[in-house]
Amino acid sequence: MFVYQDSYNQLWIGTENHGLCMYDTGSGAIRSFDVKTGNIDNNRISAIAEDDKGNIFIGTLAGGIFKLNREKWDFESIPRANSPVPLPVKSLFIDNQKQLLIGTDGLGLKYYNYENNRVEDYQMSSSIFDFSNVKVHSILQDRRGNLWIGLFQKGVFLLRNNPYRFNYIGNKYHNQDLIGSSCVTAVYKDKDYLWIGTDNDGMYQLDKQYRVRHFAHTNTPGSITSTVMSIVQTKNGEIWLGSYLNGLALFNKSTGSCTYFNDKPANLGNSTFDNKINCMIADENNVLWIGTHGGGVYTFDTNTRKYVKHYSFPYITNDWINCLFKDKNGMVWAGTHKGFSIIDTKKNQVKNFSENNEITPGKVIYSIFQDKKDNIWIGTTEGVAIYDVKNNKSQKLTVENGLASDVICGLVEDAGGNIWMSTHNGISKYNPNDSTFSNYYSSDGLQGNEFTKGAFFKSENGEVFFGGISGLTSFFPEQIKEDRESLKLFVTALNIGDRVVFNDGRKGKAGNRFISDLDTIFLDYKDNIFNLEFSTFNYGVAEQVHYRYKMEGLNDTWISTNPGVNRIHFTNINFGTYKLKVTASLRDLESEVREITIIISPPWYLTNLAIATYIILAMLLLYGVARFILDRIKHRQEMMMRQHAEQLNEAKLQYFINISHEIRTPMSLIISPLEKLIPGEKDPQKIYLYQIMHRNAKRILRLINQLMDIRKIDKGQLVLKFRETDIVGFIQDLMQTFEYTANKRNMDFQFVHDQPALKVWIDLNNMDKVLMNILSNAFKFTPDNGKITIKLNTGTAPEAEGALKNYFEITVSDSGIGINESDLENIFARFYQIDNDYTKSQIGTGVGLHLSRSLVELSHGIIFARANSEGPGSEFVIRLPLGNSHLSRHEMIGEMAPTETSAITHNVEKENLEVLSEVISEPKAEVKSKTKFRIAVVEDDDEIRNYLKVELLPYVRVDEFHNGKEALQHVLTHKPDLVLSDVMMPEMDGLTLCKKIKTNPNINHIPVILLTAKITDTDKAEGFETGADAYVSKPFNIDLLTKQILNLIENRRRVELKPLEEESNKKLITTEPLKSSDKKLLEKILKLINENISSGDLNVDFLSKNIGMSRVHMYRKVKELTNQSTHDFIKTIRMKKASEMLSGQKINISEVAYALGFSNLSHFSNVFKDFYGISPKEYSEKHRQQDETE
C-alpha cells in the first residue's frame, strides 16, 4: 500500500489487491475505485502520478494504465499502441518536459502520447542498452534532466539528458544502425544527399529523411571500391571517389557503378604510378589534386580524363600525402609524413617545409585549413599550428593549452570564427578571441572519441560533419551551447589500502558524518597510503571532468589528473598536517576550491612526548659526551699540568741540588771557622752573634741535606743500612734533645711504652731524621702548656700484605692546632703546605714530611696522620716490621747499634735543628736605652725578635710580643711611639694588626713598620693599603732599619696637629679661638658637642640641624677638618671626656656613662674598651694606683 497527495490535497491510497481509495481532506469524503465498481480493470495498484494539468494517472500490474475523468469521477483506460494487451505497469513519472514516463514489468520504458492518447515506446537516441524487455521499477530525474532508471536485477541505468545537439549516424545505438560498423573515412554532402565513405564497407547515401542506400563492393566489373578514402564533387556535378586500393573512380549516382582510371599515362614518363589514394580536392577548373600513399601528388583533368602532372620527392618534402588544401591565392598545400609543401600553380614552383621546420609542432601533417583572417591552420599528430603567412610567424597549440588531443584529424571554421577540430580524443572548439578550448566527448553524444583523418566536411548551410571509428557526428555549431550551471565538487570516498572508510556514513574518527561533509580527516601513521575520490555528480560527462589538486605541506604546485580520473593517490606520506586543495573543471566551468585538512598522526616514537624524551636523552648524551670530552681534556690537562709540575719540581729540585752542591763548600767555610771562634771568644755579645750565625748556617746545611736525600731517593741511589737497635733507648735519647724546650714552654712531654727494651732493625741515621722531623713539627704547632706524647707498641695484622703482619708502631701525638681531614693525605706530598691562619706564619719548605714518608717506605713500613684520639691535635703513626726476614743481606749490618746517650746526642747535635734555638743562651747583660722612646716589636720567630731587641736597645726601649693579638692589647693601653711587626704570625697577623691600629682614632697616629719575607709588589701594596708607614723586606739591613725607626718617631713628633698625649684631651675639648672660617666652624661644633655631651640625642642630625648645615655637607666638613666621620668625632670627644673623669676624681662608672649620654652601661664599657684597650673599671683603678704611688 502507498499514499499519494495530489494538487487538490486529496489523498490517493493504492492497495495491493483492493483497488484504489481517494480521501478528500477538505470534505472528508471517501471514494473507492476497483473492479467491482467497474472503474478500473485491475485491483493491483502499482503507481500513481499527476501531471501539470491535474490529471491523475493510475498504473496497475495487470490492467494497464488509467486516466481520471474528474467530471465523471471515472477512470478511462489508455490503450497501448500496436497491441491490445494491457501493460504491466510498475512505475509512473512526470519528467521536466511534462511527459509521463511509464515503467513496465518486462516491457521496458514507455511514454504517454497526449496527442493520440496512446502509450508508445520511449525512444532513446543515444542508448547502447536495449530497453525493450527490461523491468523498470522506478524512475527519477535529477536537476540536470538526467533520468535515473531502476531496473530489476540489473542495477541503475543513467539516461543522460544531452544538452548538446550532436547528431549521430552509426551502429552504436541499437535503434540507429544506419551505416554499419565500419570506420568512416570520407564524408560529403550535396544539396540532396549525404555521402559517407567507409573502410572496407563501400559507401552510404542518406537522403534528408535518413533513408539509406548502401553501395557495397562486389566482384563484378565496375563495382565500387571497398574502402573510400575521399569523395569529391566537381562543378559539373560529377562524383569522384579516391580509394585506397583501386585508385581514382568516377561514381555513377544512378547505377552505383564506377569507372576507374588506373592506367599509367604515357605523359608521366618513368615516374611510379600509385593507386593508393589518401586524399583529393577539386579546383575551379574541374582538375583533381590527388594525394597518394607513397606516390606523391597527381593532377587529373576531369574534362579530358587525363593525368596532367606528378609531384614527388624530392620536388616535395615526402611522397606520403595525408591531406591537400587550396588557399585563397590558388596555392596548393600538401601535408605529408615529413612536413608540408606549398605548390604555386601559376609559377609552377614548390616551397618545402621539412620535418624539422619551426612552424608546426610535429612533422606528420593530417589536415590544413585557412580561416577568415587568412591564417593557415595546420593540424599535426603533435598539436595544431596557426601560421601567419605574411609575417612568417607561428603559434602552436597542444594538450597543454587545452586541446582534447594532439592528433588533429580535421579542421573547420564556423560562422562565429571558432575553429572546430576532430581529434583522437573527441572534438575541440577553439575560440580565438579568448584563446580557450571547449572539448566534447562521446558522452556528449559524439560517435566516439577517436576520429579519422580527412573524414570531415562543412556543408553550405553550416552543418559540420566529422567521421570516426564508430560512425558519423554532425551538428550545427551555433546550436552547441554550454551548460552554464555552476560546477560543485564533492568528496565521495576515502580509501585506505583496500578498505573504504568514512563512506556512506560509516563510523570513524570523525564520527557519523559523511566524508563529503568533513573538513578535516584524521589518519593513523600506518594509514599513510590512501586515496580520495571526488565527483561533480555530472555522471553523463564524468570522463570529461578534469581535477587539479595540490597538497600544501607536500608540494606547492598544482597537479592535473587525466580527464575522467577522479581519484587522487598518496603514497608513504610522512606524518604531519597537510592541506589538500582540489578543484574540478568541465570545459570552461571550474568549481570552487575544496579544502580538506589531512592530519596524519606520528608514530608513538615520534610523538611530542617521544621527541621531548629524545631531546632530553640527546641533551644528556651530548652532556655525557661533552662531559667525557671535557673530562678527557681536563684529564689530559691535569696530566700535562702534573707532568709540568713534576718537571717543574724536578727542575726545582735539580736546581736546589745544584745550588746545594755549590753552597755546601761555602757553608763549610762558614761553619768550621765559627766552631773555632765560639770556644775562644770571651765577649758575650760576640758569642751570641756567633751562635746565631752558626745555628742558621747549620739550619741551611740541614735543608740542603734533606733535598739531597730526596734526590737520592728519587734516583734510587739512597741505600738504607739496617742494624739491630733498641728502639726504646733510641727514643729516650732522642727525647733529651727536646726536654729543654718542653720545660721552658711548660709542655707535657711523655714517652709511653710497655716494654723496657725492644730490639728492632732500623737505619739509625734515617730513622733519627724521621722522628726529628715529626717531633719538630709537633713542637712547632703545639702552643705553650700543651702536650706531646710518644707511644711505642707492637701488634699483628694478619690481613696485611708484605712484612707488616708483625710490626712495631711509634705514635707521636700532640694537642696542637690539628690537621683538617682533607689535608691528612696531602701533607706528605712534596712541597705541600697546609693553608690556614696559623701555618701561614710558619714558613717551611714542605720537604720534611715528604722525606720522612720516603724514608719510612724505604724501611718497608708505612706512615700516616690522623686526628688525635684523646683530644685536639693530631697523631703521626710510623709502622715498621719486626725482625729482619724482610731485609736482604746487603741491607743489614751485623753489629748491634750503640745506644749510649753520647752517641745519640752527638748525632742530634750534628743536625742542629731549629728547635735547639731554645738551648742557645742570650746575652746576659741588659743594655740600657739612651732615649725615652718606646717601640713594640711583634715577631713570632724568637731568634729574630731577640736579635731586633739586642740591636735596637741602644736607641729605643723595646717591648716584645709573639703575635698581633698580644701586641694590639699593649698598643691600646700603652700607646708606644712605633710598632715594628712581622706580617706572618699566628692568631693575628701583621696586616690585621696594622689595620686595627690605623682605624682606631685613639691610636691611629702611631707609626707602623711591616717587616716580612713577602717581597712582591702585590704584598707591598696590600701592606700600604692597611695604612703601614713603611714596608721592610727580609733580609734587612739593621742600621737602615734603625734609622728608619728613629726618623718615623721624630717626624711624628714634629707634626703640629698631633699634640702630646697628656695635652690631647684639653685640645679637643676646649680649643683656642681660631681665625679662619674652618677653625670657627670646628670651634662651633666643639662647643655644641661639649654643651650637649650628656644628651642622648647628640648625633649627626642634631649637629646639622643646630649648625644650620645639611647632613651631607656636615659630614664632608668634619671629615675634612678632623679626618674622622661625624659619628667617630663625637665618640672621640666623649671618650676623652670619660678618660678625664675617670682619671681625675673618684666617680662611679655609671655616672660617667650617663653624664656622657650613654643610657646603657654595657654599651659604654664596650665603646671605652674598644677605644682604650681596657675597661673603664681597669682604667680607673690604673690611674688611682698611679696617683697613690705618686
C-alpha positions, 0 to 999 in steps of 0.5 A: 500500500502507498499514499499519494497527495495530489494538487487538490490535497486529496489523498490517493491510497493504492492497495495491493489487491483492493483497488484504489481509495481517494480521501478528500481532506477538505470534505472528508469524503471517501471514494473507492475505485476497483473492479467491482465498481467497474472503474478500473480493470485491475485491483493491483495498484502499482503507481500513481502520478499527476501531471501539470494539468491535474490529471491523475494517472493510475498504473496497475500490474495487470490492467494497464494504465488509467486516466481520471475523468474528474467530471465523471469521477471515472477512470478511462483506460489508455490503450497501448499502441500496436497491441491490445494487451494491457501493460504491466505497469510498475512505475509512473513519472512526470519528467521536466518536459511534462511527459509521463514516463511509464515503467513496465514489468518486462516491457521496458520504458514507455511514454504517454502520447497526449496527442493520440492518447496512446502509450508508445515506446520511449525512444532513446537516441543515444542508448547502447542498452536495449530497453525493450524487455527490461523491468523498470521499477522506478524512475527519477530525474535529477536537476540536470534532466538526467533520468535515473532508471531502476531496473530489476536485477540489473542495477541503475541505468543513467539516461543522460539528458544531452544538452548538446545537439550532436547528431549521430549516424552509426551502429552504436545505438541499437535503434540507429544502425544506419551505416554499419560498423565500419570506420568512416573515412570520407564524408560529403554532402550535396544539396540532396544527399549525404555521402559517407565513405567507409573502410572496407564497407563501400559507401552510404547515401542518406537522403534528408529523411535518413533513408539509406542506400548502401553501395557495397563492393562486389566482384563484378566489373565496375563495382565500387571500391571497398574502402573510400578514402575521399569523395569529391564533387566537381562543378559539373556535378560529377562524383569522384571517389579516391580509394585506397586500393583501386585508385581514382573512380568516377561514381555513377549516382544512378547505377552505383557503378564506377569507372576507374582510371588506373592506367599509367599515362604515357605523359608521366614518363618513368615516374611510379604510378600509385593507386593508393589514394589518401586524399583529393580536392577539386579546383575551379577548373574541374582538375583533381589534386590527388594525394597518394600513399607513397606516390606523391601528388597527381593532377587529373583533368576531369574534362579530358580524363587525363593525368596532367602532372606528378609531384614527388620527392624530392620536388616535395618534402615526402611522397606520403600525402595525408591531406591537400588544401587550396588557399585563397591565392590558388596555392596548393598545400600538401601535408605529408609524413615529413612536413608540408609543401606549398605548390604555386600553380601559376609559377609552377614552383614548390616551397618545402617545409621539412620535418624539422621546420619551426612552424608546426609542432610535429612533422606528420601533417593530417589536415590544413585549413585557412580561416577568415583572417587568412591564417593557415591552420595546420593540424599535426599528430603533435598539436595544431599550428596557426601560421601567419603567412605574411609575417612568417610567424607561428603559434602552436597549440597542444594538450597543454593549452587545452586541446582534447588531443594532439592528433588533429584529424580535421579542421573547420571554421564556423560562422562565429570564427571558432575553429572546430577540430576532430581529434583522437580524443573527441572534438575541440572548439577553439575560440580565438578571441579568448584563446580557450578550448571547449572539448566534447566527448562521446558522452556528449553524444559524439560517435566516439572519441577517436576520429579519422583523418580527412573524414570531415566536411562543412556543408553550405548551410553550416552543418559540420560533419566529422567521421570516426571509428564508430560512425558519423557526428554532425551538428550545427555549431551555433546550436552547441551551447554550454551548460552554464550551471555552476560546477560543485565538487564533492568528496565521495570516498576515502580509501585506505589500502583496500578498505573504504572508510568514512563512506556512506556514513560509516563510523570513524574518527570523525564520527557519523558524518559523511566524508563529503561533509568533513573538513578535516580527516584524521589518519593513523601513521600506518594509514599513510597510503590512501586515496580520495575520490571526488565527483561533480555528480555530472555522471553523463560527462564524468570522463570529461571532468578534469581535477587539479589538486595540490597538497600544501605541506607536500608540494606547492604546485598544482597537479592535473589528473587525466580527464575522467580520473577522479581519484587522487593517490598518496603514497608513504606520506610522512606524518604531519598536517597537510592541506589538500586543495582540489578543484574540478573543471568541465570545459570552461566551468571550474568549481570552487576550491575544496579544502580538506585538512589531512592530519596524519598522526606520528608514530608513538616514537615520534610523538611530542612526548617521544621527541621531548624524551629524545631531546632530553636523552640527546641533551644528556648524551651530548652532556655525557659526551661533552662531559667525557670530552671535557673530562678527557681534556681536563684529564689530559690537562691535569696530566700535562699540568702534573707532568709540568709540575713534576718537571717543574719540581724536578727542575726545582729540585735539580736546581736546589741540588745544584745550588746545594752542591755549590753552597755546601763548600761555602757553608763549610767555610762558614761553619768550621771557622765559627766552631773555632771562634765560639770556644775562644771568644770571651765577649758575650755579645760576640758569642751570641752573634756567633751562635746565631750565625752558626745555628742558621748556617747549620739550619741551611746545611740541614735543608740542603741535606734533606733535598739531597736525600730526596734526590737520592731517593728519587734516583734510587741511589739512597741505600738504607743500612739496617742494624739491630737497635733498641728502639726504646733507648733510641727514643729516650735519647732522642727525647733529651734533645727536646726536654729543654724546650718542653720545660721552658714552654711548660709542655707535657712531654711523655714517652709511653711504652710497655716494654723496657727494651725492644730490639728492632732493625732500623737505619739509625741515621734515617730513622733519627731524621724521621722522628726529628722531623715529626717531633719538630713539627709537633713542637712547632704547632703545639702552643705553650702548656700543651702536650706531646706524647710518644707511644711505642707498641707492637701488634699483628695484622694478619690481613696485611700484605708484605712484612707488616703482619708483625710490626712495631708502631711509634705514635707521636701525638700532640694537642696542637692546632690539628690537621683538617681531614682533607689535608691528612693525605696531602701533607706528605706530598712534596712541597705541600703546605697546609693553608690556614691562619696559623701555618701561614706564619710558619714558613717551611719548605714542605720537604720534611714530611715528604722525606720522612714518608720516603724514608719510612717506605724505604724501611718497608713500613708505612706512615700516616696522620690522623686526628688525635684520639684523646683530644685536639691535635693530631697523631703521626703513626710510623709502622715498621716490621719486626725482625729482619726476614724482610731485609736482604743481606746487603741491607743489614749490618751485623753489629748491634747499634750503640745506644749510649746517650753520647752517641745519640746526642752527638748525632742530634747535635750534628743536625742542629735543628731549629728547635735547639734555638731554645738551648742557645743562651742570650746575652746576659747583660741588659743594655740600657736605652739612651732615649725615652722612646718606646717601640713594640716589636711583634715577631713570632720567630724568637731568634729574630725578635731577640736579635731586633731587641739586642740591636735596637736597645741602644736607641729605643726601649723595646717591648716584645710580643709573639703575635698581633693579638698580644701586641694590639692589647699593649698598643691600646693601653700603652700607646708606644711611639712605633710598632715594628711587626712581622706580617706572618704570625699566628692568631693575628697577623701583621696586616690585621694588626696594622689595620686595627691600629690605623682605624682606631682614632685613639691610636691611629697616629702611631707609626707602623713598620711591616717587616716580612719575607713577602717581597712582591709588589702585590704584598707591598701594596696590600701592606700600604693599603692597611695604612703601614708607614713603611714596608721592610723586606727580609733580609734587612739591613739593621742600621737602615732599619734603625734609622728608619725607626728613629726618623718615623718617631721624630717626624711624628713628633714634629707634626703640629696637629698631633699634640702630646698625649697628656695635652690631647684631651684639653685640645679637643675639648676646649680649643683656642679661638681660631681665625679662619672660617674652618677653625670657627666652624670646628670651634662651633661644633666643639662647643655644641658637642661639649654643651650637649655631651650628656644628651642622648640625642647628640648625633649627626642630625642634631649637629646639622640641624643646630649648625644650620648645615645639611647632613651631607655637607656636615659630614664632608666638613668634619671629615675634612677638618678632623679626618674622622666621620661625624659619628667617630668625632663625637665618640672621640670627644666623649671618650676623652671626656670619660678618660678625664673623669675617670682619671681625675676624681673618684666617680662611679662608672655609671655616672660617667656613662650617663653624664656622657649620654650613654643610657646603657652601661654595657654599651659604654664599657664596650665603646671605652674598651674598644677605644682604650684597650681596657675597661673603664673599671681597669682604667680607673683603678690604673690611674688611682694606683698611679696617683697613690704611688705618686 
